[in-house]
Amino acid sequence: MFVLETTATAAVTELHRASQLISRVKALGFKYALDDFGSGMSSFNYLKNLPVDYLKIDGSFVRDIATNPVSRTMVSAMNQIAHAMGLATVAEFVDSEAALEILRTIGVDFAQGYLISKPMPLIEPDQAHVRPQAAGARL
């Protein structure tokens, strides 16, 4: 039920230690996500060495996906590579129906952002207004 995440920048700073930690956490039954993927030019090289389950595509690419063909192409490429590696993808900063539809067309697995749900405390007495899997709605 829980997915832990580490930013790509933090993971690559100590790649070997991060890989060991992720492996131990996964052995306990947790899933693991690599957050802010794509923000560093060498991200793809590091991705091969981290045993993560989810790839969270950095919001800087998703934010303007409906108006910028380069961002759209980069998100598509990240999604294809992640899927080839058996990873599920999560797009951050989804705040418009247009962006959500493009992400569906590309084949991204999950979306996060204000369109799905605004951030809220973990303990919320009335979550009836939240879409299922608000932390990452399946597309």
N, C-alpha and C positions, 0 to 999 in steps of 0.2 A: 504493500500500500504506500510505502514511502520511496521517493526517489531523491537521493542526495545529489548535490551538484557542486562542482568546483569550476571556477573560471579557467578558461584556457591559459591565460597568462600565469595564474598561480600554479597550474599543473606543470607547465613546461619549465618553470623556474627550477624545480627539483623533479625532473621527469622520472627517475628511477624510484624515488620515494613515493611520488604520487601514484605511480603504477602499482607499487606494493600495497599502499593504503587502499586503493580502489579494489584490488583483488581481495583484500581481507574483508572489506565492507560487503562486497558481493557474496563472499562465502557465508556471511551471516544472513543472506537472503534479501538484501537491499538491491535496488537498481541504482545505476549511477549515470549522471548526465554531465556532459562537458558544456559549460555555459560560455556565451559570448564567442562562439566559434566564428572564425573568419576575420577577427580583428587584427590578427598578426599574419604576416606574409608566409610564415613557415608552419602555419597551423596544420596543413595536410600531412606534413612529415611527422609531426608529433602525434597526430591522430592514430597513425599506424601502431603506435607503441603504448596506447592507453586502452585498457579493457573496459570501455564505457558501453552503456546500453543506448543512450540517447545523445543526439547531437543538437544543441540549441543554437540556432542560427542567429548571429548577432543582429540586434535590432537596427543597427545603422543601415543594413541592407534591406530590411523589411519595411522600414518607415516610409520609404519612397518607392516601393515596388510597383505601385499603380501608375507612376509617372516617369520612372527611370528605367529604360530597357536594359541598361548595364546592371543595375541592381537585380532586376528580374532574372537575367542570365546567370549572375553569380549565385543567387539563391537556388536556381535550378541545378547548377553544377554541384553545389554543396549537398543538395538533396540526393542527387544521383550517386555521388560518391558514398555518402552515408548509407544509402540503401544497398549499394554493392557490398558494403562491409557488414551488412546485417543490422544496422543501427536504425532506430526510429528517429525522426526529425521533429523538432519543435521550433516554430517561428515566433520570435519575441516581437513586442511592440505592434501587435495587430490592432489597429484602431479604426478601420473602415471596412465596409462590406466589399468594396472594390479590391482591397488587399486580400481579404479572406477568400474571395472567389479566385484570384490569381494563384494563391497558395494551394487551393484545392486542385486547380488545373495542373499545377506543377507536380502535385502529389505529396506535398508536405503532410506529415501525419497528425501533428497537433499544432494548436495556436494558443498564444498567450497575449494578453493585452487588454486595453480598456474596452474594446468591443466585446470581449468575452466576459470580463469581470474586473472591477477595480480592486486593488489590493485591500485586504481586510485581515483582522486578527485571526489567528488560528481558531480561537474559541469564539464563535459568533452564535448567539442564541437563535437567530432566525436566518437561516441560509436558503430559504425557499426561493429567493429572488436570483440565486446564482445558478447558472447553467451547470449541468453535470460535468464533473471533472474540470472545475473552473480554473484550476492551476494550469491546465493545458487541455483545452477542449479538442477532442478528436475531430479531424476534418472529414 
